[in-house]
Each structure stands twice: as C-alpha cells, then as structure tokens.
Amino acid sequence: MPSPKTHLDRVSDVDPAPPVITVVAAAIVTDRRLLIVSKKAAPAVFYLPGGKPEEGESDMQALARELGEELGIAPVRTEPLGLVEDVAALEGLPMRMTVFSADIDGIPEPAAELAALGWTDGCDDYAPLLAPAVRNHVIPMLQRTGRLPA
C-alpha cells in the first residue's frame, strides 16, 4: 500500500518561479527625444533598442551586436543609465533590463525583427504605445537627468 503524500512530497508538484529575462538596451536621445522601436511580433508596442545577450557576451558586446542587427548603427559612447525590473511586454515574464545611455554612429533604419522606429519625449502620441518598462522606468529616469522634458 503506498504511503500518503506529505507536504514534502508535494513540493515537487509546485511550479518553479518563472525565468527572468535578461536584456540590455540603449537609451538614445537626440534633440530631447528618445529612440524607440517596435517589433514585427508586436508592432503596436514600442521598446528601447537592444536585446538578450548571447552566451559569453558582455553587456556592451550584446548592445553593439543588437544595435547593428536591428538598426545598422554602432554605439560610440555609452554610460550606464540604470537597471530596470518589470514584466517583459512581449513575453509576459519578469525582466531585468540594463539600460545604457548611448550616442550612435549612423542613421538608424529598422531591420531584422523590427517593424518601425520613432522618437518620443514620453508625452506625445507614442506614450500609450510604450512598453511598461520604458513608460514606467526609463522615461522618468531620463526626465530626472534632464535628457527628456518633464
């Protein structure tokens, strides 16, 4: 006769915590407007350009690769802006995003999985389309530092 399940036996039946998505992103501000991009998978949601580091890649290597693949540009000067923790708009999973303020070499043009790009001050027609991490964290960071109008 099998023994009854105990509390310890049920622990294995509990779903583990969802994985945390790790991404790096660039806050590129020109003329007090932030560069934002949308993906073909969700063209009505705008994010910061960037993406997930590949195995063995540093944050800066991943950022340079993603900016090149997605926009055909290269970062020429970067500095840490902040760490953002929120829910990834597309995947719906917890996300940890390291954001770098960046200047770029070249004119950005959407490529790869991108559908479009735009420039926002956070208070214009793009505001309702911004991913939560951008709207709730990055825009306020840039406003506090004077890079975007408050």
Buried (B, 14 or more C-beta within 10 A) or exposed (E): EEEEEEEEEEEEEEEEEEEEBEBBBBBBBEEEBBBBBBBEEEEEBBBBBBBEBEEEBEBEEBBBBBBBBBBBBEBEEBEEBBEBEBBBBBEEEBBBBBBBBBEBEEEBEBEEEBBEBBBBBBEEEBBEBBBBBBBEBBBBBBBEEEBBEE
